[in-house]
Every structure is written in C-alpha cells, then in structure tokens.
Amino acid sequence: MELQQFEQLKKRFQMGNVDEKIDIYVTTEGLTQEQYKQLLRLFPLEHLSKLESALQ
C-alpha cells in the first residue's frame, strides 16, 4: 500500500475502538508485512486474543 494511503489508514486504526481495529487489520488488502507489523504495534495487547480469533 502506498505510504500516504497507509498513513491515513494508520490514523483511522489508532482512533478506532478494538472492534474497528480488528476489522481494519483483517479486511485491508495490499499491506506489506512491515505495514501489518506497524499496525500490530498499535494494537492493545490485552485484546490480542480477540484479534487472533478473528484471523482464524
């Protein structure tokens, strides 16, 4: 994903609640491995199991 697009997505991700973050992480296409890592660093660790469930 283009850098400018990703920065906008990252802002939405940061401002979203846990369910919105999960939706963005699971449904967004075209992200690089590094971009997925950046989003994961912003994800609240106490809800990581919820994200893992959504990815299965």
N, C-alpha and C positions, 0 to 999 in steps of 0.2 A: 504494500500500500504506500502511496506517495506520502512524503513526510508531512506536508501541510494537512492532508486528509487525516493522517494518523494523529497529529496534534489535536485536531478538533475532536476526534473520537476519544482520545485520552482525556480531554476536558469533560466530555459527557460521562465517561467512565468514572472519573473522580467525583463528579457531582451526584451520580446516581446512587440509589439505595442498593442493598445487596442483590435483590432480585433483578434490578436493571443491569447491574454489573455482570451478573451471570448471563443474562440474555445477550449482552454485547459480546462477552467473551466467547460464548458458544455459537452465536449466529453470524458473526462478522467474518467475511471471507476475504482472502487476499493478504492476510497479515503474514509477515515474516516471523521466523522463530524468535528473533530478537524483540519484535513488537509484542508478541504474546508474553514474553518474559517481562517486558516493561509493565504490561497490564497486570500481570500476576503479582508483581512487587507492590502494586497499589491496592490489591485485594485484601480485605480484612482477614487475617489468619484464623480468627475464631469461627469463621464461616467457610473455611476451606473444604470441609466435608460436604457441604451443600453444593459447592462448585464441582467437586469430584463426582457426586451423584448425577449432576446434570450432564456431565461429559460422557457418562456411560450409556 
